[in-house]
Each structure stands twice: as C-alpha cells, then as structure tokens.
C-alpha cells in the first residue's frame, strides 16, 4: 500500500498491552479471601490507570483499517485475510485454553467425561481464554468494514469541501454528536439493559447479557479511529494542544471512579462498577487515550530508546495478547495455594512483570517459526514489512471477572 509508517500507533499499542496485562494480573489477586484492605485499595487505584487498554486496541484497529484501506477493496479477499490472520489464531488459542483448563480436571480424562460441547461454546462466548472475546467483537467490525469504509470516504469527501476552521468545527461537531449518542447508549446499557434482560425471554435476554461482545457497543472508538486516519497531522496537533485539559479530565475522573468503586463495594471490591460500558468510564478512557497520544508525540525527539522499546513491544503485542492469560494461569497454579496476606500488591506487580516478559518472549519466538500467521497472526518477514501498518490487531470467578468486566 506504500503509506508512511506511523510509529506512535505501534507505541500506543504497546502501552495498551501493558494495561491489559495489568488488569488481568489485578483480577487474579484482588478477590482472594486473604487480601488486606490496603492492598485491595491500592490494586483498585492501579486498576483505574489501565481502563484505556482494550478500547485503545479498538481505536487502533479502526485507525489502521481506515488508514490502510481508504480506497475501494475486494470484499472476499479482505475478509479471507482477516480470517487467516485473526480468526484462525483465535481458533487455535481457544482450543489451547480449553484444553489447559481441562488438563487439571480429572473427570475429563475418564471415559465419557469429555465435554466437547463446552468447546463449541468457547467459540461463541470465550470463558477459559477470557481475553479472546475481543476477537469475537473485532471480527464483526471487519465483516462490516467495507460498508463503513464507503461511509468514511463519503464523509471525508464532504469535509474536504470545507476550508480552514469550518472543517475543524465540522469534525468537532461530528465527534460531539456521536459522543453524545454513545454516552446515551452507555447510560441505557449500564442502568437499564440489566433489568430488560430479566424481563425478556430468549434470545433477547442472551443478546443483552452478552452485549459487550457487539462491536456497536464500542462505536465511538471506531469513529475516533476514522477521524485520526483522515488527518494524522491535525490529530497530532489536537492531542498535544489538549494535553493540559485531557490530563485534568483524566485526573478528575480517576478520583471519581475510585470513589464510586470503593463506595459501591462491600467487604470485597467490585471492579464491575467501572465496566467499559459505563458513561463515566468512557470519559476517563477517552481522556487517557488523548493524553497518552499527546505525550507520545512530545516524546518523539526526547527519548528515542524508550519509544523504540514500545515499538518492539507493540509489534509483538498481538501474540502477547493471545498468550498472556495462559501465562497468568500458570503463575496462578503456584500462587493460589499460598497465603498472601499483606503481599497481594507486590505479588500482583511480580505477576505483571513475569507475564509481560513471558508473553512477549513466546510471541517473538512463535513469530519466527513456520506457520506463525496461523498462531500469532504474522510471521517474521511479514512483521518486518508491515511494521506499524498492521491492520490485524491487531475458569474460576476471578478469570470470569476479567472476561465480563468490559
């Protein structure tokens, strides 16, 4: 496609990967019975620093698609490529997670104990590989992308007829309108849809229960990605100019979310209070995304070694995303029998570091092996060629929290 490489997208993906691993490391320890209030509070504070992770992956998936495929595309060739590099790895890792959990279930190996139906359910609503729900959601975006790309081209042509400040005001008006509609959707989702699910019969109750799997529930992040892809220079300028304001909004909402969770929880912290599909969480996510993007732009000429590290991490983050929950499972196999009172914070940080190192190491190794595209979405040569222009994003109650707190 011959378009310039946009380094900050890969770097932002590296930061988002850190955030997701930290979220799931926290979820492994914060619900243990022996946790002390100080550790529980600190882990809650850390948790709200990471809420931008998955929505940032949504934003980056959109910006890369609109940037790389702004012209007309062949639908079936496009979908085939997405299935090969995203859905096939999903199938592979779904089976790995499903089998791993059952390796430690003795009844599974007894005659007639194999519950193969549960494997089919994992393909629709992942639980053992709890982070794989993202693939279910983003595949929907890929399926509808040709239509969305046509709307994008039409809207972009309309904005190009405007000049100067009129174009800028038009873009901000678009973001304001879609943002207001999205907040209204999140309000209904968080405060109303739960009761609707209890009143309605199937299949509507199931659709509402798993509404977080729908790409429509993340629609504003796709709009943000389209705006960024349409004018990268303007987007960089806006993010840097908004830095003081995005920082203040983030700080204010960080305090608000922490207070809401601590006030709304009982003896055990309930992190589901700050689910992705909540208006206040949405505000902190957007503020933090803009803040981090602006900071990456400011750092371009100041700390190149750090940015190169983030670029390397972002390059292998998709494979790391697929495998990181398995690494946490392995670590938890050793930590769950331990009495950790007074050590949950330090053990969480240690789990985070080990998971990041192991996940990226596994992703890097697998990407250099034959058939890597079927496992981690891209092989060594392809990663080198694409760089940042990657259009493919790229069983206990604690694991379920990570899956359901979207």
DAURQUI-V183131 format. One record per residue. N is the residue number from 1. RES is the residue in one letter. SS is DSSP state (a for helix, b for strand, c for the rest). PHI is phi as a letter, one per 20 degrees, with the letter a starting at -180 (999 if undefined). BURIAL is 1 if it has 24 or more other ideal C-beta (glycine too) atoms within 12 Angstrom, else 0. Layout:
{{N & RES & SS & PHI & BURIAL} {N & RES & SS & PHI & BURIAL}}
//
This chain:
{{1 & X & c & 999 & 0} {2 & X & c & m & 0} {3 & X & c & e & 0} {4 & X & c & f & 0} {5 & X & c & f & 1} {6 & X & c & d & 1} {7 & X & a & f & 1} {8 & X & a & f & 1} {9 & X & a & f & 1} {10 & X & a & f & 1} {11 & X & a & f & 1} {12 & X & a & f & 1} {13 & X & a & f & 1} {14 & X & a & f & 1} {15 & X & a & f & 1} {16 & X & a & f & 1} {17 & X & a & f & 1} {18 & X & a & g & 1} {19 & X & a & f & 1} {20 & X & a & f & 1} {21 & X & a & f & 1} {22 & X & a & f & 1} {23 & X & a & g & 1} {24 & X & a & f & 1} {25 & X & a & f & 1} {26 & X & a & f & 1} {27 & X & a & f & 1} {28 & X & a & f & 1} {29 & X & a & d & 1} {30 & X & c & f & 1} {31 & X & c & d & 1} {32 & X & c & f & 1} {33 & X & c & f & 0} {34 & X & c & e & 0} {35 & X & c & f & 1} {36 & X & c & e & 0} {37 & X & a & g & 0} {38 & X & a & f & 0} {39 & X & a & f & 1} {40 & X & a & f & 1} {41 & X & a & f & 0} {42 & X & a & f & 1} {43 & X & a & f & 1} {44 & X & a & f & 1} {45 & X & a & f & 1} {46 & X & a & f & 1} {47 & X & a & g & 1} {48 & X & c & f & 1} {49 & X & c & e & 1} {50 & X & c & d & 1} {51 & X & c & f & 1} {52 & X & a & f & 1} {53 & X & a & g & 1} {54 & X & a & f & 1} {55 & X & a & g & 1} {56 & X & a & f & 1} {57 & X & a & f & 1} {58 & X & a & f & 1} {59 & X & a & g & 1} {60 & X & a & f & 1} {61 & X & a & g & 1} {62 & X & a & f & 1} {63 & X & a & f & 1} {64 & X & a & f & 1} {65 & X & a & f & 1} {66 & X & a & f & 1} {67 & X & a & f & 1} {68 & X & a & e & 1} {69 & X & c & c & 1} {70 & X & c & f & 1} {71 & X & c & e & 0} {72 & X & c & f & 0} {73 & X & c & c & 1} {74 & X & c & e & 0} {75 & X & a & g & 0} {76 & X & a & f & 0} {77 & X & a & f & 0} {78 & X & a & f & 1} {79 & X & a & f & 0} {80 & X & a & g & 0} {81 & X & a & f & 1} {82 & X & a & f & 1} {83 & X & a & f & 0} {84 & X & a & f & 1} {85 & X & a & e & 1} {86 & X & a & c & 1} {87 & X & a & f & 1} {88 & X & a & f & 1} {89 & X & a & g & 1} {90 & X & a & f & 1} {91 & X & a & f & 1} {92 & X & a & f & 1} {93 & X & a & f & 1} {94 & X & a & f & 1} {95 & X & a & f & 1} {96 & X & a & f & 1} {97 & X & a & f & 1} {98 & X & a & g & 1} {99 & X & a & f & 1} {100 & X & a & g & 1} {101 & X & a & f & 1} {102 & X & a & e & 1} {103 & X & a & g & 0} {104 & X & c & e & 0} {105 & X & c & d & 0} {106 & X & a & g & 0} {107 & X & a & f & 0} {108 & X & a & f & 0} {109 & X & a & e & 0} {110 & X & c & f & 0} {111 & X & c & f & 0} {112 & X & c & m & 0} {113 & X & c & e & 0} {114 & X & c & f & 0} {115 & X & c & d & 0} {116 & X & a & f & 0} {117 & X & a & f & 0} {118 & X & a & f & 1} {119 & X & a & f & 1} {120 & X & a & f & 0} {121 & X & a & f & 0} {122 & X & a & f & 1} {123 & X & a & f & 1} {124 & X & a & d & 0} {125 & X & c & c & 1} {126 & X & c & g & 1} {127 & X & c & c & 1} {128 & X & c & f & 1} {129 & X & c & e & 1} {130 & X & a & f & 1} {131 & X & a & f & 1} {132 & X & a & f & 1} {133 & X & a & g & 1} {134 & X & a & g & 1} {135 & X & a & f & 1} {136 & X & a & g & 1} {137 & X & a & f & 1} {138 & X & a & f & 1} {139 & X & a & f & 1} {140 & X & a & f & 1} {141 & X & a & f & 1} {142 & X & a & f & 1} {143 & X & a & f & 0} {144 & X & a & e & 1} {145 & X & a & f & 1} {146 & X & a & g & 1} {147 & X & a & f & 0} {148 & X & a & f & 1} {149 & X & a & f & 1} {150 & X & a & f & 0} {151 & X & a & f & 0} {152 & X & a & f & 1} {153 & X & a & f & 0} {154 & X & a & f & 0} {155 & X & a & f & 1} {156 & X & a & f & 1} {157 & X & a & f & 0} {158 & X & a & f & 0} {159 & X & a & f & 1} {160 & X & a & f & 0} {161 & X & c & f & 0} {162 & X & c & e & 0} {163 & X & c & c & 0} {164 & X & a & l & 0} {165 & X & a & f & 0} {166 & X & a & f & 0} {167 & X & a & f & 0} {168 & X & a & f & 0} {169 & X & a & f & 0} {170 & X & a & f & 1} {171 & X & a & f & 1} {172 & X & a & f & 0} {173 & X & a & f & 0} {174 & X & a & g & 1} {175 & X & a & f & 1} {176 & X & a & f & 0} {177 & X & a & f & 0} {178 & X & a & f & 1} {179 & X & a & f & 1} {180 & X & a & f & 0} {181 & X & a & f & 0} {182 & X & a & f & 1} {183 & X & a & f & 1} {184 & X & a & f & 0} {185 & X & a & f & 1} {186 & X & a & f & 1} {187 & X & a & f & 0} {188 & X & a & f & 0} {189 & X & a & f & 1} {190 & X & a & f & 1} {191 & X & a & d & 0} {192 & X & c & c & 0} {193 & X & a & f & 1} {194 & X & a & f & 0} {195 & X & a & f & 0} {196 & X & a & f & 0} {197 & X & a & f & 0} {198 & X & a & f & 0} {199 & X & a & e & 0} {200 & X & c & e & 0} {201 & X & c & e & 0} {202 & X & c & f & 0} {203 & X & c & e & 0} {204 & X & a & f & 0} {205 & X & a & f & 0} {206 & X & a & f & 0} {207 & X & a & f & 0} {208 & X & a & f & 1} {209 & X & a & f & 0} {210 & X & c & d & 1} {211 & X & a & f & 1} {212 & X & a & f & 1} {213 & X & a & e & 1} {214 & X & c & e & 1} {215 & X & a & f & 1} {216 & X & a & f & 1} {217 & X & a & f & 1} {218 & X & a & c & 1} {219 & X & a & g & 1} {220 & X & a & f & 1} {221 & X & a & f & 1} {222 & X & a & f & 1} {223 & X & a & f & 1} {224 & X & a & g & 1} {225 & X & a & f & 1} {226 & X & a & f & 1} {227 & X & a & f & 1} {228 & X & a & f & 1} {229 & X & a & f & 1} {230 & X & a & f & 1} {231 & X & c & b & 0} {232 & X & a & f & 1} {233 & X & a & f & 0} {234 & X & a & f & 0} {235 & X & a & f & 1} {236 & X & a & f & 1} {237 & X & a & f & 0} {238 & X & a & f & 1} {239 & X & a & f & 1} {240 & X & a & f & 1} {241 & X & a & f & 0} {242 & X & c & e & 1} {243 & X & a & g & 1} {244 & X & a & f & 0} {245 & X & a & f & 0} {246 & X & a & f & 1} {247 & X & a & f & 0} {248 & X & a & f & 0} {249 & X & a & f & 1} {250 & X & a & f & 1} {251 & X & a & f & 0} {252 & X & a & f & 0} {253 & X & a & f & 1} {254 & X & a & f & 1} {255 & X & a & f & 0} {256 & X & a & f & 1} {257 & X & a & f & 1} {258 & X & a & f & 1} {259 & X & a & f & 0} {260 & X & a & f & 1} {261 & X & a & f & 1} {262 & X & a & f & 1} {263 & X & a & f & 0} {264 & X & a & e & 0} {265 & X & c & e & 0} {266 & X & c & e & 0} {267 & X & c & f & 0} {268 & X & c & d & 1} {269 & X & c & f & 1} {270 & X & c & d & 1} {271 & X & a & f & 1} {272 & X & a & f & 1} {273 & X & a & f & 1} {274 & X & a & d & 1} {275 & X & c & g & 1} {276 & X & c & g & 1} {277 & X & c & e & 1} {278 & X & c & c & 1} {279 & X & a & g & 1} {280 & X & a & f & 1} {281 & X & a & f & 1} {282 & X & a & g & 1} {283 & X & a & f & 1} {284 & X & a & f & 1} {285 & X & a & f & 1} {286 & X & a & f & 1} {287 & X & a & f & 1} {288 & X & a & f & 1} {289 & X & a & f & 1} {290 & X & a & f & 1} {291 & X & a & f & 1} {292 & X & a & f & 1} {293 & X & a & f & 1} {294 & X & a & f & 1} {295 & X & a & f & 1} {296 & X & a & f & 1} {297 & X & a & f & 1} {298 & X & a & f & 0} {299 & X & c & e & 1} {300 & X & c & g & 0} {301 & X & c & d & 0} {302 & X & c & d & 0} {303 & X & c & c & 0} {304 & X & a & f & 0} {305 & X & a & f & 0} {306 & X & a & f & 0} {307 & X & a & f & 1} {308 & X & a & f & 0} {309 & X & a & f & 0} {310 & X & a & f & 1} {311 & X & a & f & 1} {312 & X & a & f & 1} {313 & X & a & f & 1} {314 & X & a & f & 1} {315 & X & a & f & 1} {316 & X & c & d & 1} {317 & X & a & f & 1} {318 & X & a & f & 1} {319 & X & a & f & 1} {320 & X & a & f & 1} {321 & X & a & f & 1} {322 & X & a & f & 1} {323 & X & a & e & 1} {324 & X & a & f & 1} {325 & X & a & f & 1} {326 & X & a & f & 1} {327 & X & a & f & 1} {328 & X & a & f & 1} {329 & X & a & g & 1} {330 & X & a & f & 1} {331 & X & a & f & 1} {332 & X & a & f & 1} {333 & X & a & g & 0} {334 & X & a & e & 0} {335 & X & a & e & 1} {336 & X & c & f & 1} {337 & X & c & f & 0} {338 & X & c & e & 0} {339 & X & c & e & 0} {340 & X & c & d & 1} {341 & X & c & g & 0} {342 & X & c & n & 0} {343 & X & c & c & 0} {344 & X & a & f & 1} {345 & X & a & f & 1} {346 & X & a & f & 0} {347 & X & a & f & 1} {348 & X & a & f & 1} {349 & X & a & f & 0} {350 & X & a & f & 0} {351 & X & a & f & 1} {352 & X & a & g & 1} {353 & X & a & f & 0} {354 & X & a & f & 1} {355 & X & a & f & 1} {356 & X & a & g & 1} {357 & X & a & f & 0} {358 & X & a & f & 1} {359 & X & a & f & 1} {360 & X & a & f & 1} {361 & X & a & f & 0} {362 & X & a & f & 1} {363 & X & a & f & 1} {364 & X & a & f & 1} {365 & X & a & f & 0} {366 & X & a & f & 1} {367 & X & a & f & 1} {368 & X & c & e & 0} {369 & X & c & d & 0} {370 & X & c & g & 0} {371 & X & c & m & 0} {372 & X & a & f & 1} {373 & X & a & f & 1} {374 & X & a & e & 1} {375 & X & c & d & 1} {376 & X & c & c & 1} {377 & X & c & n & 1} {378 & X & c & a & 1} {379 & X & c & e & 1} {380 & X & a & g & 0} {381 & X & a & f & 0} {382 & X & a & f & 1} {383 & X & a & f & 1} {384 & X & a & f & 0} {385 & X & a & f & 0} {386 & X & a & e & 1} {387 & X & c & l & 1} {388 & X & c & f & 1} {389 & X & c & e & 1} {390 & X & c & d & 1} {391 & X & c & f & 1} {392 & X & c & d & 1} {393 & X & c & g & 1} {394 & X & c & c & 1} {395 & X & c & 999 & 1} {396 & X & c & d & 0} {397 & X & a & f & 0} {398 & X & a & f & 1} {399 & X & a & f & 1} {400 & X & a & f & 1} {401 & X & a & g & 1} {402 & X & a & f & 1} {403 & X & a & f & 1} {404 & X & a & e & 1} {405 & X & c & e & 1} {406 & X & c & d & 1}}
//
